[in-house]
């Protein structure tokens, strides 16, 4: 599937290059905590925003995300923007993706999402402080426009 105006072939080529660099040790296999939820214990996988040549291997071209943040939240933001916005609130309160499977946290998150959907004010309980989290994080700049997936004008670099 295209993403940020890059074709599947362009995305696949960068993925292959990243795999070769990981295997050779040129870039570390687990360079950081999840760069979205901050989970220090979740294995991470690469997410690229930029598939332009020459390849770049650091943000904003490449982020290391846990599977849940990457596949279940970030890439599904186009089809479920309400969930994406609620999830970002969970992240800002210091929540890890894996914690949404804990019954009490899941209940609170469901109530929060329902209140947002009704247009009511809602808050989540702070779970932990996110050190270094800026008022506007990299994920706040991601587009919610689904047509950007195929639009070459959405490319971060021409």
N, C-alpha and C positions, 0 to 999 in steps of 0.2 A: 504494500500500500504506500502511496506517496506521502511525504511529510515535509512541510515547509517548502513545497515546490520542488523537492528532489524526487527523482524517480526511484522505483524499487531497486533498479540496477545500481544507481549511485549509492543508495543506502547500503546495499549488500556489499559493494566494493569497500566502503569504509569499514564495515563490520569485519570483513576478511582481513584488512590491513591491521585493525585493532587486535584481532585474534593472533596474528603473527607476532605482533609486538608484545602481547601478553606472554606468549609461549617463549619468546626469546629473552624475556625479562626486561625489555626496554622500557616498558611501563608496568607498574606494579599491579598485581591481580586484585588486590583489595586496598586501594589507596586511601580510603576514607570511610567514615560513617556514611550512612545514606545522606545524600546532600539535599533531601527534601524533608524527611521526618526526623533525621538526626540519629536514628537507631545505631548504636555502636556495635550491636551484636548480629545484625542481619547481614547476610551476604549481599553484596551489591553487584549490579550489572550496569554496563554502559548505556547511557541515553545520549544521543547526539541531537543537537539542534542545527548543526551546520555540517553538511556533507561536501563542502567545497574543497577543491584542491588548491594549495597543498593542505593536507589534513592537519587539524589542530587537535591536541589531546588534553586540553584543559578548558575550564569554563571560559566563555559561554558556548564553546563548541561541543564540549563533552561534560556530562555530569554522571556521577556514580550514584545510582538509586537502588534501593531494595526492590525486589520484584513486585511487591504490593504497590508501592508508590509509582513505579514505572508502568506496569501493565494494567493495574486495576484502577488507578486514579489518573495519572498524567495523560495517558493516551486515550482514556475514556472521557476526558473533560469536554470534548465536542458533543458527545451524545448525552451527557448528563452534567450540565454546568452547575446545577444546584448541588449535586454531590461534591463536585470539585471545590466549590466555594466553602461548603461546610467542612470538607476535609482540610482545607487550608487553615480554617479556624482551629481545628483539632491539632494541626502541626504547630501553630503559633502558641497554643497553650502548653506545648511541650509534649504532645502525644506522639507516640510511635505508631506506625501502621499496624504492627502486630497486636497492639493493645485494643484495637477495635473488636477483637474476638473475646475480650474479657466481658462477661455479662453486664457488670455495672457500667463500665465505660460505654459499651454498645447501647445500653438503654438510654444513657444520658445523650449520646450522640444522635440517636433516633429522635428523641424529644427535641433536640436542638434543630435538626433538619426539618422536622415538622413545623416548628415555630417559624423558621425562616421561610418556609413554603407559604405559610399563612400571612407572612409580612409582619410578624410580631417580633419585638425585640427578644433576643435570647443570648445567653452567656454559657460558656463551658467552664467547668472547674479547672483551675491551673493544675497541671500534673507535675511539671518541672520547668525550671528556667532554661530557655534556649540561649545559651551564651553566643554572642556574636550575631544574633538574628537582627537584621536591619528592619526598619519600618517598611521599606519596599524591598522584597527579596527577588531573586531572579525569576521565580515562578509567577510572581505578580505581573511580569511583563509578557508572559506567554499569551498568545492570541486565543480567543474563544471562538473565532470564526472558522467553522469547519471547511469552508472553501479554501482556506489557506493551505490545506494539505496538498492541494494540486496546483496552486498558483505560484508560478516562478517568481513573482514579485514578493513573495513571503520569505524568500531566502535571506538569511542574515547577512551573507556576503554575496555580491554579484559574481 
